[in-house]
Amino acid sequence: MDGRGAPLSLIVAGANRHDVKLLAQTLDAIVIRRPKPTKERPQHLCVDKGYRSQAAYQQMRALGYIPHIPNKTPSKGGHKTKGRARCWVVERTHSWMNNYRKLRGR
């Protein structure tokens, strides 16, 4: 996704297929023209913790990206939440498409 949240490529696969196995195909299917990475303007790729593997890291580096992957280990302070739980953006959008059925019962 770009900075505005618009998808840049789409790969169709089964729901039981992990995203990291489709990484190379997804990056190759990007439809916008990508500028050539230079030392002054390198290409960065921010992904989630599910892509923290040596194979995924090598694929991203081979395609010219500088990968940014968060650590899987929790912070020293532990997981602290304040206030009530928030509905994730994707769940909220799906609720809109389903006429708020998911949120209506809660």
C-alpha positions in Angstrom: 0.0 0.0 0.0 1.1 3.5 -0.6 1.1 6.3 1.9 -2.6 6.9 1.4 -3.6 3.2 1.9 -4.2 2.4 -1.8 -3.1 -1.1 -2.9 -0.2 -1.1 -5.4 -0.5 -4.8 -6.4 -2.8 -7.7 -6.0 -2.1 -11.5 -5.9 -4.9 -14.0 -5.6 -4.2 -17.1 -3.6 -6.0 -19.4 -1.1 -6.9 -18.1 2.3 -4.7 -20.7 3.9 -1.5 -19.4 2.2 0.7 -17.3 4.4 1.6 -13.8 3.0 5.3 -14.2 3.3 5.2 -17.0 0.7 3.7 -14.6 -1.8 6.2 -11.7 -1.1 8.2 -11.9 -4.3 5.1 -12.3 -6.5 3.5 -9.3 -4.8 6.5 -7.1 -5.1 6.9 -8.0 -8.8 3.2 -7.2 -9.5 3.4 -3.6 -8.4 1.7 -1.6 -11.2 3.3 1.8 -10.7 6.7 2.5 -12.2 9.2 2.5 -9.4 12.1 4.9 -9.5 15.6 3.5 -9.6 17.1 3.3 -6.0 20.2 5.4 -5.5 22.4 6.0 -2.5 20.8 9.4 -2.1 17.2 8.1 -2.5 17.0 4.4 -1.5 13.8 2.5 -1.7 12.4 1.5 1.8 9.8 -1.2 2.4 7.9 -1.4 5.7 6.3 -4.7 6.5 4.9 -6.3 9.6 6.4 -8.9 12.0 5.2 -11.9 9.9 7.9 -11.1 7.3 10.8 -11.5 9.8 12.6 -14.4 8.2 15.9 -14.7 6.4 14.3 -15.8 3.2 11.9 -12.8 3.1 14.7 -10.4 4.1 16.9 -11.7 1.2 14.0 -11.4 -1.3 13.5 -7.8 -0.3 17.2 -7.0 -0.5 17.4 -8.7 -3.9 14.7 -6.5 -5.3 16.5 -3.4 -4.1 14.5 -2.5 -1.0 15.7 -1.6 2.4 13.4 -3.7 4.7 12.0 -2.3 7.9 10.6 -5.1 10.0 9.7 -4.7 13.7 11.1 -7.1 16.3 8.9 -10.0 17.4 10.0 -9.7 21.0 7.8 -7.6 23.2 9.1 -4.4 24.8 10.6 -4.5 28.3 7.6 -2.7 29.8 5.2 -5.3 28.7 1.9 -4.8 26.9 -0.1 -2.0 28.5 -3.4 -0.7 27.2 -5.2 2.4 28.3 -9.0 2.8 27.9 -11.2 0.6 25.9 -10.2 -1.6 23.0 -10.2 0.0 19.5 -11.7 -1.4 16.4 -9.1 -1.9 13.7 -9.5 0.0 10.5 -10.0 -3.1 8.4 -12.7 -4.5 10.7 -14.4 -1.1 10.7 -14.4 -0.9 6.9 -15.8 -4.4 6.6 -18.5 -3.5 9.1 -19.4 -0.5 6.9 -19.7 -2.8 3.9 -21.8 -5.3 5.9 -24.2 -2.6 7.1 -22.7 -2.4 10.6 -23.8 -5.9 11.4 -20.6 -6.7 13.3 -20.7 -3.6 15.4 -24.5 -3.4 15.9 -24.5 -6.3 18.3 -21.7 -4.9 20.5 
